[in-house]
Amino acid sequence: MPPVKPMLAKATRTLPPQSAHAAGFLYEPKWDGFRTLVFRDGDEVELGSRNERPLTRYFPEVVDAVRAALPERCVVDGEIVIAGPRGLDFEALQQRIHPADSRVRRLAAETPASFVAFDLLALGDADLRALPLGERRARLEAMLAGVAPPVHLTPATRDEAEANDWFSRFEGAGLDGVVAKPLDLAYREDERVMLKVKHSRTADVVLAGFRWHKTGPIVGSLLLGIYDDSGALQHVGVAASFTNARRAELVEELAPLRADALAGHPWAGWASATDDSGRMPGAVSRWNAKKDLSWEPLRPERVLEVTYEHMEGTRFRHTAHFQRWRPDKLPRECTYEQLEVVAPYELSSIFGA
């Protein structure tokens, strides 16, 4: 019965070879969606998120699909994703987290989600968490043999060459990377016992503002911008993950840029903006309406280099990481042209045409 916390992965720079573990690895694509544990008991279905928040009401079409495709009593670990014409669409997925049931059901019809299964925790009366992954995978494959969309079984391989091919080829479809799972691994809740290899790139971006840290008058995150073809500075994400000592140092470093920062600022109209899009620096958090997302403008005169994993539309999909200041670069040089464009990969082999 819920709650059950999912098993997690820790980051590594390269894909581990089969020889790195006595039992070898099972390699899987790393899906970029909402991690979800599906609990089914007859007609009762619960969709639990990674942080144990219920997702059930936001994905009625997934609930219906689970009732149609999965055994009457089971617990399955997987990912809720939305596959669009250009690959996985995380932005469309985020739009589903909305309080209005009418909007949720409209979007469920317009941009239906899929469930990709990659582990089996329970079947019937049997708790399978103590079994090795290899055996759980075999039972999952047998259970989902002939399963029809929108429920899918994730591809998996023991071939290192194929896994490395996935790492480069699947990226254009919006997948995060590759996960390596030891074949003798029991299901260990809330432990980082799997390995994940994710993409990382660098970009030069404009510093245009910051947010205070929740613990006090130190910098929490930096607001980043890139100029588009029309010359408008687009908000592309944030850089964070600083030590507290560095956060305090940044207060002093950024102080000169705060003077008269809002006058003529390209985001001046967003200073008091409150909508549910999550795209503006001051917008309400989709996940926590009480979270303070207010921001302090800075004159957009400094450039920094950050590392990022991949783009979601015109924005960084995840938090970027500060690398260094770039005093040799002008803000207007920070355009989308610098970003590496990954050719999209057709997901039809998994999701159909």
Secondary structure, 3 states (H helix, E strand, C coil): CCCCCCCEEEECCCCCCHHHCCCCEEEEEECCCEEEEEEEECCEEEEEECCCCECHHHCHHHHHHHHHHCCCEEEEEEEEECEECCEECHHHHHHCCCCCHHHHHHHHHHCCCEEEEEEEEEECCEECCCCCHHHHHHHHHHHCCCCCCCEEECCCECCHHHHHHHHHHCHHHCCCEEEEEECCCCCCCCCEEEEEEECCEEEEEEEEEEEEECCEEEEEEEEEEEECCCCCEEEEEEEECCCHHHHHHHHHHHHHHHCCCCCCCCCHHHCCCCCCCCCCCCCCCCCCCCCCCCCEEEEEEEEEEEEECCEECCEECCCEEEEEECCCCCHHHCEHHHCCCCCCCCCHHHHCC
